Amino acid sequence: MFSIKNFGFTALLATMLVGCVAFDDKDILVGESDASATKIINSSRSAEAGKLLIKFNEKATLALESAKSNDITRSNIEPLNMALTNIGATSVERLFTVDPRHEERTRQMGLHRWYVVCFDSEEQLEKAGKALAEVAEVDIVQYNTTLSYQPSAVIEAEMPTTRLAVDAVNDPYFKDQWHYYNTGSGIHEKQVAGMDVNVKEAWLHCTGDPSIIVAVIDGGVDYTHEDLAANMWVNSGEIANNGIDDDHNGYTDDIHGWNHQTTDGQISWDKPGDDGHGTHVAGTVAAVNNNGKGVCGVAGGDGSGNGVKIMSSQLFSGKAKGTAEVSAKAFKYAADNGAVIAQCSWGYDSGTMTSDKDFRLRAGVEYDGILYFQKVKNSEVIGGGLVLFAAGNDGKNIAGYPGAYRDFISVTATGCDGMPAYYTNYGPGANIAAPGGDQKNHGNKGGVLSTLPKNIARSGYGYMQGTSMACPHASGVAALGLSHAKKLGKKFSLEEFTSMLLLSTDNIDARMANYPEISSLYTGKMGTGSINALRMLMNVEGTPCVEVPKGALAMIDLRPYLGDGTLDIVVRDNLDSATIMSEADKAKLGVTNGPRISNSKLIITCEKTGHGYIDVSYIAGGKEAGYDDGMGGRVSTKRLAVIVRDGHSTNGGWM
């Protein structure tokens, strides 16, 4: 069976999309021993009837492209003609829409060789697959496996009360978004201060950039929503509702994206069967900030129109099941129309694929579509497309694919206490953690609060939980990081930026140390740690972060930041001039002791949460600086960011 369902649960438990994918060789190769059988890469179970996805070799592709007749069986390859006739083929069409602007790179990556062959739905799929696999010019036969879409439960948000005085923005629901700014009160007695993505501090540096486009590959995004409309991607080359493909990209009237489930491609969110999942995910990434309405988004801007943009590349629509074909098209559309991040809160059930090779070979057209997205460079600040998936809600010790694949990012989920959510997958394939909510242990408001279509929640806002909700936090932080890089004029390769994202975390293992039953299960298995937006921005700047616990004396070894060995870098111990912190930062952090250096350690006590900077001077090449009458080293200065948070342990460095 190959299907996709919501990563989720019933009753109060709102979800993410996940799939049940079972690839069994005996299902694929029943009764076969010839070489042609190896071309059939997946199972026919739960596949769409009357359709096959075929990857032809170059010879057959050219023959199909040059065919003049309307008779699809009249190529100059007779075995192919015969096979198509035998299965009663009614159409043979290129799978990926032709976008003349990007046809050259499409062909370079071989996507032009994927075709959809349609035939009578009464025809046996396995028989049709075998017939085409026996054609020498056919490289791959893939059954168009269906992706089931199950409705998600939602907890509608109550009308907000007066905002807290400490709010950084005027959005009335911000105080309930513990996943952004967790004060340790107001949600649940087990809520722990600081268990959030630390976005409030990050917003002091950057809130977004409209040149950064995030494709929400999911259910349709309500682009009319009061808290999303201003941050929706708009295809400037298209004139709305004129029935003309104005920008010649192969899609007519694609203003905010495209619904790959329908012939007209119009984004939808209010059909029977829609559950608001895509709209909820989009709000976490980039709901408009500081507009006096609703909620905030991680990279939603400051209210002046500078948020990142959301593109809806719709995979699920109403009761229509997604397919392998549709998911591949969604990635290619996103790449061809400017997206730099693919936000994917869906995936296959954990354990149904058990290796990267298994995924790469058996998810043929999906893999090709994602790889295309990664290869396309749509922003000057990053050398390719960043792909993030939810790890899955099976509660298993292995992440689900596609996210588990080594070149993608798989996101696990935590609750408002900073602990792994009870449903999250973990272990091999899991890369990083983010707040996903845990309503079982922390009540309704222990879920993630975001935008919803009004046909789902009358208020337009509500709580959901799942790794679906964790993933857009990571996507939003990535978008914020790219926005900051754009502001600073910095450029990174895809690999460099991915590494920075995975290192922009707080230590989740240290939190679990006092809970043996949790620690024994999850330690070292939730990824690199819990994502921290401020750390991401500091990493973009190249500024190392030193974590200091609130209200405690911190003694942090600075050697990991200043280096040693070949340069013989030595901290100037016990010199008042060795460390400089502005009076403004001292006041902001409530510094009552230090900062000073002793025995290569930073000594400081801070009574307030927040962040500031210290400039640490050191000598490279000796114990003292060079002088006219003798030899010495070079005095240099390194800037470090000091982050003071509740509920975090000191780890002395990057996490």
N, C-alpha and C positions, 0 to 999 in steps of 0.2 A: 504494500500500500504506500502511496505517496500522496500526502495531503497536508494541508496547513490548517491549523485551528488556532484559536486565541491562546496565547500563553496565559492561562488564567484559571479562575475558579468560579464557583457559583455564589449566589447570595450577595454578600457585601464585597466580594472579591473581584475587582475590575482587573483587566487583563492586558496581555499583549498577544500578538499573533504568533503561533508556533505551528510546526508541521509534524505530522506523523509520516515518516519516510522510511519504508522498509525495502531495502534493495537486497534481493535474494537471488543468487545465481541460478538456482534451480527454477525460479520463475522466469528468468530471462532466457535461459538456454534449454528449456524443456525439449527433449528429443533431438537436440542439435549437436553436431560434432564438427561441422564444417567451418571453415574460416569465416564465412559470412556471418555466423552467429556472434562473433566477437565485435561486430559493428553495432550491435544492439546494446546500448549502454545502460538501460534501466528497465524496471519492471512495468508491465502493462496494467498492473492493479491500480485502481483509482485514476486511470488515464481517461482523457476525453475521447469519446468514440468518434470514428470517422475522420481522424486527423493524425498525421505523423509529422515530426520535425526532422528534416533531412539536411545533412551537411554534405553537399556534393563536392567532388574534386573540381579543380579549375577547368578541366576540359568540359565536364557536364554543365558547369555554370555558364561558360561562354556559349555553349549550344543552346541553353535555355534562354539566354539573353538575346541571342541572334535569331531565335525562331520568329518567323513572320506570320505564321498562320494562327488563327484563334484556336485551332485544334491542339490542345496541350500535349497530345501524344505524338506530335509530329516534329520531334527534335531529330537531329541526325545521328542519334545514338539508339540503335534499334533495340538492344536489350532493355533500355530504360523505357522506350515506347511500349514495349510488350508488357513490362511490369506494371506500368501505369494503366494500361488497358485491362489487364487481368484483375486489378483491384477496383476497377470502375472509378478511377480518379475523375473528379469533377473540376478541380483547379490545382494549379501548381504556382504558388506566388512567393516572391521573396519575403522572408520573415520580417526583416527590418525595413522600415519605411525609408525610402530614398530621400536623403537630405543633400541636395547638390552642393551645399556649402562644405560638407564634410565627407563627400563620397571618396575622396582619395585615401584618407586615413581609414575609412570603413573597409575599403578593399585591402589596404595594407595589413589590416588585422584579420582579414578573412571572414568578416561578418556578412559579406555579400554572398557567401556560399551557403548560408542557411536559408532553407525554403520550407514552406508549409504545404504539405500535400493533403488535400481534402478528398474524401470519398464517401460512399454510402455508409451511414452509421450502423447498418446491419452487418457490414463486412467485419469479419473477425480481425481484431487488431493484430494479434500475433501472426496471422497468416499474411496480412498486408506488410507488416514489418519485415518478415522473412523474405517476401518477394522483392522488396526494395534493397534489402541487405545483400542479396545475391547479385546485384548490379555492380560491376567493377567500379564504376564511376561514383558510387556512393561511399562516402567515408564514415558517416555516422548516421544511425537511426535512433531517434529518441522519441519515446512515447510522451505525449503532451499531458503530463501528470497534473491533476487538478489540485487546487489549494482551497480547502474548505474554510469558510469564513463564518465563525460563530459569534453571535452578539455578545457584547460585554456589559456587565452590570456597572452602574454608575451611582455614586452618592452625590446628590446635588448639593452645592454649597449654599449655606445659609446667607442671608443678607449680611454684609459686613457691618461691624460696629465702628466706632470712632478709631481712627488710626493711632498707632503708638507714636509717641513723641520722637522715638529714636529712628523712625522709618527714614530711609534714604530717598524714598520716592513717594508720590502721592496716590499710588494705586491702592484702593481700599482693601483688597484681599491680601496684600503683601504680608501682613502680620500673620496670616495663616499658612504662608509658604515656608514652613520650617525647613524645607529642603534647600532653601536659599540662605536663610538667616535664622538659625536655631538658638533661641535664648534660653532654652531649658525649661520653659513653662508655657502653658496655654494649650497644649495638645493632649498630653498624657503624662501620668505620674512617672513613667519610665523614660520620658524624653530627656535627652542629655544635651546640654549647651555645647555648641560648636560642631554638632554632627550635621553638617551641611556642606555645600560646595563653596562656601566662602566667597560668594559672588558680590556681596555688599562692599567688601574691601576692594575687590577687583574693579568695580565700577568707578572707583576713584581714578583709575588709570585709563579705562576704555569701556565703552558700553556697546560697541558694535560698529559696523561699516556696511553701507548698502551695496557695496561692490561684491560682498561675500554672499553667495547664494547657496542655500541649503535645500536639497531636494528631499522632501518627505515622501518616501516610497512606501505607501500605506493606503489606508482608506482616504477618501477625498477630504481636502481641507476646506472648511467653510471660509471662503475668501471674503464673505460679506460681514463676518463677525466684527463687532465693534473694537475688539482688542487685537485683531489680526490684519484687518484690511490695509492699514497703512504700511505694514511690513510684508505684504505679499509681493512676490516677484511679478512684474508686469512686462510682457513681451512688447517692447517698444516698436518692433517692426511689424506688428499686427494691428489691424483696425477691428475693433470688437464688432461681432455680429453682422459683418457684411458678406459673409459666405465666401470670402476670397482668402486664399493663402498668400497674404500680402508679402511676407518675408521669404516665401519660397523654401520653407524648411520641410515641406511635406505634410504639414498639419494646418487645418483651416480653423481660424478663430481660437487659437491656443493662447489665451490672454494670460492666465495664471498657471498654466500647466496643461496636462492632458490626461484624460481618463482612458487608459489603455484597454478597458473592458468593453467600450462601446464604439460604434462606428462614427458617431459625431464627435467623440472625444471630450465632451463637456463635463467638467468636474462636478461631482454630485456628493451630497452628504445626507440627504433626507429621503432616500429611497427605503422601502421596506427591507429590513435587514441591516441597514447602516447603524453603527453604534457610536459614532463620534470619535473613534480611536485616532484617526489621522489628525483631526482638529485638536484633540487633547495633546498629542505629541508635538504638534506645531507650536502650541502655546508655550510649552516648556522651552523650546528652542528660542522663540522670538516673539512672544506676545509683546505688544507695545508698552514700554515703560514710561512712567511719569506722565500719563495722559489723564489721570484722575478717574480711570475706569478699570475695573476688574483686577487682573493679576499682572505679574511681571514675567518676562522671558529672560533667560540667561543672557542672550545677546540682543535684547529688544530695543537698544538705544536709550536715549535720555529724554525722549519726547520731542526732539527737534527733527525727526525724520532720519536719524542716523543708525537705525537698527539694521541687522542683517536681513536678507530677503528669503522668504519661504516660497519654494516652487512645489506645487502639488503634482507629483508624477504618480497618478492613481493606479494602485494595484488591485484593490478590492472595491466592489461597487454593489451596494444592495445585497441581494441574495446570490449574485453571480460569483461563481468560484474563480479565483485566480488560477493561472496555469504557469507552467515553465515558460511558455511563449510570452505571456504577458509580463512576467517579472523581468525577463531579458530586455524586452522593449522599454520598460520603465527606466532601466539603467542607461540605455543608450540615449533615450530622449533627454534625460537629465544632463548627460555629458555634452550632447550636441547643442544644448541651449543654455550653457553657462554655469551649471552647478559645480561647486568644488567639494561639497560634502554630501554624502548619501546617508540619510538617517533612516535606518531599517529596523523597526521594532517588530520583527518577525523572524522565523527561522524554522528549521526542522527539529523534531524531537531529538533530545540527546540520546546517543547510542545507536541511532539508525544508520549513521555513517561513523566509522571508527578511525579514519585516517584522512590526511590531506589528499593523498593519492585517490582514495575512494571518492571523495567529493569532486576533485578536479576531473576525473574521468567519467563519472556518472551523472554529474549535473552539467552536461555539455554546454547547452545554449545559455543557461544561467551564468555559468562560470565565464563564458566568453563575453557576456554582456557586462559583468562586473569588472572583468579585466580591462575592457574598453574604457569604462568609467575611470579606472585608476590611471590609465595611460594618458588621458586627455588633460592638458594643462589649461585651465580656464582662469587662472589668477596669476599675477606676476609674483605673488608671495609664496606660492607652493608649487612644486613641480609635478602635480598630478592630483587625482581625486581621492579624498579620504573616505573610507567606507566603514561604517559602524553598524553593528548588529546587536540585538539583545541576546543574552546568553541562554535564556530559556527559563521556564517556570516549572520544570519537572522535579525540582528538589534533588537532582542527581549530581553525582560527583564527576560530571563531565559536561562541558558546554555543548550546545547544539550547533550544527553547521547551518548556514554558511559562516557565522561569526567565528567558529572555532578554527577556521582556516588560517594558516600562519600569516597571511598578508592582510587580513582584516582585523578589526578591533571588536572584541566581544565584551559586553558590559554586564556585570553582575549587579545585584541589588542589595541595598541596606535599608534599615528602618530609621526612625527618628532617634533611636538610641545608639546609632552607629554600628549596630551588629548586623550580621547577614540576615536578610529577610528569610522567613521560613521556607519560602517556595523557590528561592533562587538556585539555579544551577551553579556549580563551582568546579574547581579542579582543572584538568588539562583543557586547554583552549580558552579559558577565561583570562582576560587581560587586565581589566580595571573595574573598580566598583563605583557606584553612584547611588544616590537616594532613589529608591523605587517604591518605598512605602511598605508598611506591614500592618494592615488593618486587623488581622487576627489577634495580634498582641498589643496594638496601640489604638484600637478604635477607628471609627470612620475617618477622623481627621488625621490619622496616621498614614493615610494615603497621600498621593501627590495631587495638589490642587492646580488645575489648569483650565483652559478654554474648552467649551463644548458647544455644538450647535444647539439652538433653542428647541429643536424638535426632540432633542435628547434630554436637555436640562433647561427648564424655562428661564432660569437666571442667566444661562449662557456659561456657567462655570460649575465644575464638580471635581470630585476626588476619584482617582483610579489608582490601582497598584499593579506592580509587575516589573519585570526587567524591561518591559515596553516603556515604562515611565523612567527607568534609570538611564536607558540609552540616550534619550534626547537631552538629558543633563550633560552627558559626555559630548554629544554633538554640539550643544550650545557653547560649552567651554572651548571646544575646538574652534568654533566660529569666532568666539571672542578673541582667542589667540591669533587667528589669522587677521582679524580686524586690527589688533594691536601691532602686528607685524607690518601691516599696510601703513599704519600711522607712523611707524618708525622707519619705514623704507627698507625693511629687512626682507630677505628672501631665503627660503629653505627648500631642500629637496623633500619629497614625500617621506622618505625614510627619516630624515632629520626631524621633521615636524612630528611624525608619529612617535619617535623616541621621546621628544620633549613632552608630549601629551601623557605618555605612559609614566613619565617621571614626575609629573605634576600632581602628586598625591600625598595624602596623610597616611600614617602607619596604622592600618587596620588590625594587624596582628597584635600590636602592643595593647590595643583596647581589649582584646579578647583574653589576655593573659590571666586575668583574675576570674575567668569563667571556664574552668577546665573542660566542661562538657561541650562548650561551644568551640573552645580553642582546639581541642583534639580533632574536631571534625573539619574546621575551616582554615586553620592556620596555614599560610602559604598557598591557599587555593582560591582566593578571591581576586587574584590579579596583583598588580603592583601596589595597590592601596586604594584609598577613597579619593576621588578626583577633587582637586582644589583649584578654583579658578584663579586666585591670586598667584599661586605658584606657577600656573601656566603663563601668566603675563610676565612674571619675573624670569622665567626660563626663556621666553621670547627676547626679553631685554638682555639676557645673559647675566642676570643677577642671582647668585645663590641665595637660598632661603634658610634662615636659622629659626627654628621653632622654639618658643619660650612659653612655658606654662604660666597662666595667670596666677599672681599672688605667691609665687614660689621662687626661691633662689635658684637661678640657672647657672650652671658651669659647663660651658660648651667648648669642646676641643675644636680649635680653628684650623688645625693642620690640614684636614681634608679639603679646605677651601683655598688654602694658601700654598699648598704643594710642599714637596721636599725632595731630597735626592740630588739630582744632577745640578740643580741651581742652588742647593744648600740654603733654601729659604728659611729664615729664622724670624719669628715674631719678636718684636721689641718688647720683651716682658717688662711689666711694672713701670712703663713710661706713660704718663698721662696723655701725651700727644699721640700714643699708638692708636687711639680710637676716638672718633669724632661722631657725635650724634647731635643734631640740631636741638635747640631748646624747645622748638615747636614739637618735634617728635617725642622728646622726653615728656612733655606735658600730655601729649596725646596718649601715650602708653602708660602714664602714671609711674615713671621710673623713680624708685625709691632707693635703689642701690646700683651704683655703676652708671654707665657701662665702663668697665676697665678690663685690662688684660693682665693675667698672671699665669705663668707657666704654660703659655700657649693656649690658655683658656679664656673665653669671654665670660665675665661675671656680670650678671645683671638681674635685677628684680623689677617686674612690671606689674602694676595693679589694675591695668585696664586692657581690654582686648583691642586689637587693631594691628596696624603694621607701620613700621618706620624704617629708617636706614642707619647703618653705621658704616663709616669709612675706616678700615683697618689698614694701618701702615706696617710694612715689613721690609726686611732687608734681604736682598737676593745676592748671595756671594760673600758670606762672612758674618761675623757677629756684630760688626759695626759698619757704619756708612763710610765710604771712601772720603779721604781728606787730602789736603795739599801735601802734607809731609808723610803720608803713609797710605797703605792699601786698604780697601774695604769694599763693601758691596753697594748695590744700587737700592735706594729707597723707592719703594713702589706702594701704591695704595689700591686696595680692593674694596669695592662696595658690596655690602651684604644687606639683604632685607631681613628684618626682624619681624616675625609674625607671632603675635600673642593671641592665643585662643583658649577658650574653656574646653575642658575635657580632652585635651591632647597631651601626649607624653613627649618629653624632649628626646629627640633622636639625633640631634647634633648635625642635621644636614638635609640634603635632598632626600625625598622619599617617593 
